[in-house]
Every structure is written in C-alpha cells, then in structure tokens.
Amino acid sequence: MQLTLNEKVAIVTGAGRGIGAAIAKTLAAAGAKLAVNDLNPDRAERVVNEIIADGGEAMGISADISNKFQAVHLVEKTREKWGRIDILINNAGIEPTGSILKMDEWDWDRCMEVNLKGTFFMSQLVGRVMSWENSERGGAIVNIASTAGVQVALADRAAYCAAKAGVVGFARECAREFAQYGIRVNTVLPGIFETESTETLRQNAELMSRWENEIPLARLGQANEIAQTVLFLCSDGASYMTGQTITVDGGRVMR
Ligand SMILES: NC(=O)c1ccc[n+]([C@@H]2O[C@H](COP(=O)([O-])OP(=O)(O)OC[C@H]3O[C@@H](n4cnc5c(N)ncnc54)[C@H](O)[C@@H]3O)[C@@H](O)[C@H]2O)c1
C-alpha cells in the first residue's frame, strides 16, 4: 500500500530530534508540508534542512507548547504560511526522574504542563482550525504517549506515567468530540526506543540484557518504526480508525 500525504500540512511538536524528527521526515517524504516545532530552535532548523535537502518542504518554528501564547504562534504561523492544517502530531515530551518520596513539586507540574497540557493546547487550537476550515476534508491528530503508565510501571517516573496515562484518556474524549468534524484522533504507545533520551539507560549493560529478554523481538525500537505507524494513522489507509491506542513495543506488552 502506497501511503501519500500530498498537499497536506502537518505540525509535529518536539520534532528537533528522536521520534519527532523521524515522524517529521517520514511525513515530509510522503508529500506533506511540515511545520517542525521544537523548544530548541537549532534542533528544529537541522531537521528542516534535512527535509529540504531530501526535496521536501518544511519550516522550523521554535515554541514551548506548554505556553498557550507560543502554541498559538505555532498554529498561526503554520496557517499563515500554507493556509491550512491537516495533521497534528503531539510528540513533545519530557521525562523527569526521581522517586515519589523525593519528587519535587516543580518537576511534577512541568511534566504535566509539557506532556498533558501541551497536548490539550495543541489539540484545541488545531482542532478549532480543522473544525472551522477543513469542512469535508477533516483531519488527523496522533498523540505519542507511552506504554509507561498505561500498560507498565516505569521506575522513578511517576509524573511521566501519570501524564502519559492522562494523554490516553484525553485523546479518547478528543476522538469522540472531534469525530463530528471528520477529525480522527489516535494515540501511539511506544515501548523502548533507541533515541537520545534513552542513551544513558542504554549504557547500562544489565538493563539492556534485561530488556532484550523481556522484548519478544529481542531489540529496542528504532524511531522510524514509530514514524511508519504514525504515517499510516495520518493516511487515508486509516480512514475508519479513531479513538484507538496502538502499542509499538516489539511485543513487550501482550494482552
Ligand atoms: N524514546 C523512547 O523510548 C520513548 C518511549 C515511550 C514514549 N516516548 C515518547 O515519545 C516522544 C519523543 O521521545 P524522544 O525519545 O524522541 O524524546 P527526545 O527527548 O529525544 O525529544 C523530544 C524533543 O521535544 C522537545 N521539547 C521538549 N519540551 C518541549 C516543549 N515544551 N515544546 C516544544 N518542544 C519540546 C525537546 O527539545 C526535544 O527535541 C516523547 O513524548 C516521549 O515521551 C519515547
């Protein structure tokens, strides 16, 4: 099946590296015009340059998606440039660590603000554009949550687990409310992936060998393997899918 996104305009948050960068490049290769968002402008520009070098169309927009004014700027700049928004990928996330007994309240709040409130801001703002302007065309929103908090516990990451479980709950209601406008909302739960954010953990040989034993496919995931799932969910191939939560974890969690 050939999955194309020709003429579509997509925003990917936190797309300056890792999973978000892979998603942005994959959607661009399928024909979408990309608003590459990141808190870090240099990271966003690097990804934009790679997309353009591969013949795609992209623009970098530095914004903190947990800040409503900056989220509005991201959405309005995209709309101004291309006149429409068809796809939103809520990918930006942070993962503060520490035991519950010692956790700082600021870490808890910041984790909720970026992972959960940022997803709400972006879904609301892009949902308004899609529902008011897309008419028959509708749109697609994909959230990147995690198996953590939803299917497994994750040591020293209680706030992260709570926020990601919150994203799953929010996304279901978002899918229900937005269905009347032809907007599909789905959520991907990655297992453990080889990105910069897991680099320190991957240096622990004991942990790596435990993961390889726990994961039936016996390896960590590659960012591109999330990107392919996201591409499918954004494409017409998934036209009858909404409100779904899809695990991509090499089979680590089976139900
Ligand atoms: N890597 C994994 O194994 C894994 C597993 C499960 C879920 N996830 C989720 O996938 C997503 C991407 O993970 P990753 O490993 O690529 O992360 P990463 O830390 O490598 O990249 C995240 C990017 O988001 C940006 N960012 C952070 N806060 C932001 C904000 N407020 N506004 C805009 N941009 C912001 C960062 O600058 C960074 O470039 C995250 O939501 C993460 O929780 C990752």
The ligand as an SDF file (V2000), in Angstrom:
LIG
                    3D

 44 48  0  0  0  0  0  0  0  0999 V2000
   12.3700    7.1660   23.3880 N   0  0  0  0  0  0  0  0  0  0  0  0
   11.5610    6.2960   23.9370 C   0  0  0  0  0  0  0  0  0  0  0  0
   11.9540    5.1480   24.2460 O   0  0  0  0  0  0  0  0  0  0  0  0
   10.1140    6.6460   24.2010 C   0  0  0  0  0  0  0  0  0  0  0  0
    9.2880    5.6710   24.7540 C   0  0  0  0  0  0  0  0  0  0  0  0
    7.9560    5.9780   25.0070 C   0  0  0  0  0  0  0  0  0  0  0  0
    7.4560    7.2300   24.6830 C   0  0  0  0  0  0  0  0  0  0  0  0
    8.3000    8.1680   24.1480 N   0  0  0  0  0  0  0  0  0  0  0  0
    7.7150    9.4850   23.8520 C   0  0  0  0  0  0  0  0  0  0  0  0
    7.9880    9.8380   22.5130 O   0  0  0  0  0  0  0  0  0  0  0  0
    8.1800   11.2550   22.4100 C   0  0  0  0  0  0  0  0  0  0  0  0
    9.5420   11.5400   21.7950 C   0  0  0  0  0  0  0  0  0  0  0  0
   10.5250   10.8570   22.5410 O   0  0  0  0  0  0  0  0  0  0  0  0
   12.0760   11.0530   22.2200 P   0  0  0  0  0  0  0  0  0  0  0  0
   12.7930    9.9390   22.8650 O   0  0  0  0  0  0  0  0  0  0  0  0
   12.2710   11.3080   20.7690 O   0  0  0  0  0  0  0  0  0  0  0  0
   12.3460   12.4030   23.0660 O   0  0  0  0  0  0  0  0  0  0  0  0
   13.5760   13.4420   22.9800 P   0  0  0  0  0  0  0  0  0  0  0  0
   13.7920   13.9650   24.3460 O   0  0  0  0  0  0  0  0  0  0  0  0
   14.7400   12.8330   22.2760 O   0  0  0  0  0  0  0  0  0  0  0  0
   12.9890   14.6040   22.0480 O   0  0  0  0  0  0  0  0  0  0  0  0
   11.9260   15.4170   22.4740 C   0  0  0  0  0  0  0  0  0  0  0  0
   12.0520   16.7870   21.8250 C   0  0  0  0  0  0  0  0  0  0  0  0
   10.9750   17.5860   22.3390 O   0  0  0  0  0  0  0  0  0  0  0  0
   11.4500   18.8880   22.5860 C   0  0  0  0  0  0  0  0  0  0  0  0
   10.6350   19.5280   23.6340 N   0  0  0  0  0  0  0  0  0  0  0  0
   10.6690   19.2890   24.9690 C   0  0  0  0  0  0  0  0  0  0  0  0
    9.7930   20.0860   25.5950 N   0  0  0  0  0  0  0  0  0  0  0  0
    9.1810   20.8310   24.6340 C   0  0  0  0  0  0  0  0  0  0  0  0
    8.1890   21.8380   24.6730 C   0  0  0  0  0  0  0  0  0  0  0  0
    7.6680   22.2460   25.8290 N   0  0  0  0  0  0  0  0  0  0  0  0
    7.7840   22.3940   23.4940 N   0  0  0  0  0  0  0  0  0  0  0  0
    8.3290   22.0040   22.3160 C   0  0  0  0  0  0  0  0  0  0  0  0
    9.2950   21.0540   22.2400 N   0  0  0  0  0  0  0  0  0  0  0  0
    9.7090   20.4810   23.3780 C   0  0  0  0  0  0  0  0  0  0  0  0
   12.9000   18.6990   23.0410 C   0  0  0  0  0  0  0  0  0  0  0  0
   13.6750   19.8750   22.8400 O   0  0  0  0  0  0  0  0  0  0  0  0
   13.3550   17.5190   22.1660 C   0  0  0  0  0  0  0  0  0  0  0  0
   13.9990   17.9470   20.9990 O   0  0  0  0  0  0  0  0  0  0  0  0
    8.0210   11.8000   23.8310 C   0  0  0  0  0  0  0  0  0  0  0  0
    6.6980   12.2440   24.0430 O   0  0  0  0  0  0  0  0  0  0  0  0
    8.3210   10.5910   24.6930 C   0  0  0  0  0  0  0  0  0  0  0  0
    7.7180   10.6810   25.9530 O   0  0  0  0  0  0  0  0  0  0  0  0
    9.6110    7.9080   23.9080 C   0  0  0  0  0  0  0  0  0  0  0  0
  1  2  1  0
  2  3  2  0
  2  4  1  0
  4  5  1  0
  4 44  2  0
  5  6  2  0
  6  7  1  0
  7  8  2  0
  8  9  1  0
  8 44  1  0
  9 10  1  0
  9 42  1  0
 10 11  1  0
 11 12  1  0
 11 40  1  0
 12 13  1  0
 13 14  1  0
 14 15  2  0
 14 16  1  0
 14 17  1  0
 17 18  1  0
 18 19  2  0
 18 20  1  0
 18 21  1  0
 21 22  1  0
 22 23  1  0
 23 24  1  0
 23 38  1  0
 24 25  1  0
 25 26  1  0
 25 36  1  0
 26 27  1  0
 26 35  1  0
 27 28  2  0
 28 29  1  0
 29 30  1  0
 29 35  2  0
 30 31  1  0
 30 32  2  0
 32 33  1  0
 33 34  2  0
 34 35  1  0
 36 37  1  0
 36 38  1  0
 38 39  1  0
 40 41  1  0
 40 42  1  0
 42 43  1  0
M  CHG  2   8   1  16  -1
M  END
$$$$
